[in-house]
Amino acid sequence: MQYKKAFTLIELVFCIIIIAILASIAYPYFSFNKNDAKIIKLKSEVELINSSLALLRNQFVFNKNLDFPKILDEALINSENQKLFYCSNTQIQNCQSVNCCSYSVLQRPIIASKKSWMKIQNTKYRYFIDAKNYVDFVYNDEKIFLECMSKNCKDYGF
């Protein structure tokens, strides 16, 4: 009877233990949390909104129009499925004062939901990171800028 050389059971157990130890050490370096992805998405959306506002501010100054609108959209407060940072053509055409939606900040709106952006006051917006954590922003019509107003702004890099 011929015996073939093979791994013994104890060698296989040691290999599995070594792989498990290496995986447990490497996991924190390679794991990417869902909240981290939402924070990155939030940062990119805020930068997109602020750069659009800067472009509009420059267009207003170039045209010597200093009546910057006081609101960014006509979305309902605390309502889902509303178009945020966006004005339709009919809203823009019907606007006769600075307290209405006279220009569209974004080409495509951000749809309000309890899992992302929500309008909480006329010029205040909230971004939900998860069920317990959120970041509040306010539109400053003097600076023409969307500012972070939460206590945890520094935690998220704002």
N, C-alpha and C positions, 0 to 999 in steps of 0.2 A: 504494500500500500504506500503510495507516494503522498507526501504532504506538500501543499503549496504554501509558500510564504504569504502571509496576510497580516493585517493589523489585528492586534488583540483587542478585546473589549476595553481594557483599561487604557490603551492608547487612544481609542476613539473617544472615551469619556474625557481624557485630558485635552484633546483637541477641541471638543465642544466647550469645555470650561474656558479655555484660552480665547476662543472666538467670542464667547459671551462676555468676558471681561473687556476685551477690546471694543466690542459693540457698546457696552455700557459707558465706557470712557468717551467714545466718539459721538454718541447720540446727541449730547447737548450742543456740540459744535455744528452738527448738520441738521438739527431739527429747525423747522420754520413754522412758527405758530400762526394760526388763522388770524389772531388779533394783530400780529405784526404785518400781515398782508393788508388788513383793513387800515392800519395806520399809514402804511405807504400809499394806499389808494387815497386816503384823506389828504395827505400832504400834497400829492400830485393834483388833486381836484382844487384845493385851496390855492395853489400856485397858479393853476389855469385860470381860476376866477379872478385872482388879483392881477394877473398879467392882462386879462381882457379888460378889467377896469382901468388899468393904466393906459391901455391903448385908447379907450373911450375918453378918458380924461384928456389925453393929448389931442384928440380930435376936437373936443369941446374947446380947449384953450386955443387951438389953431383957428377955429371958427369964431373966436372971441365970444363964446357963449359960456357964461359962468353959472348958469342955472342948472346945476347938476341935479338929476332926479334924486328924490329922497328914498325911493324904494327900488328894489331890483326885480320884483315880479309882483303879480297879483294873485299869487297862490293863497288858498285859504289857510288859516292858522290851525295847527295841530290836525291836519287832514292828510291822509295818504293819497297817493296817485295824483298829486298836484305837480305842475311843472314849475320847477324852481330855477331861478336865474335866467328866465326866458320870458319874452313877451311875444305874443302873436301879432301878426300884421294889423288885425282889427283893434287890438289893444293899443298899439302904437298910434294908429290913425285917430282913435277916439280920445287920445290923451291931450288935454288942454291945459294942464298945470304941472307943477313939479312933483305933486303927490300921487302921480299915477305912473304906470309902466310906459316909459317913453322910448326905451331902447332895450335890445336883447343882449345880455352879457355873453351868453353862450349860443352857439349855433344850434346845438341840440340840448334840450333841457335835461336836468337831473330830476328824476321822478322821486317824489317824496315817499318815504316808507319808514317804518319803525326799525328797520335794519340798516338804514343809512342816514340820509339827510331828512330833516323835518323843519318846517318853518314854525317857530314857537311864538314869535311876536312879529310886528310889522317889519322890523329890520334885524331880527335875531333868528339865527338858525342853529340847529343842534345836529351833531353827527353822532350816531350811536355806534360805539365800537362793539359792545355786547349788551346784554340785558341790564347790567349794572353800571357800565362805564360809558360816558359820553363826553363830548367836547362842545362847548358853546362858542358861537361866533356872532359878531355883530357887524353890520355894515355901517361904517363911519362915512357919512355923506360929505364931511368936510375934507377928509383925506382921500376920499374915494378908494376905500380899502376895506377888506374883510378881515377883521381883527379877532384874535382868540381872546375870549373873556373868562374862560374857566380857570379854576385854581390849579388844575393839573396840566396847564398848557406846556410848562417846561418839561414835564414827564414825557410828552409826546413830541417834543422838538419844535414847539412854536414860540 
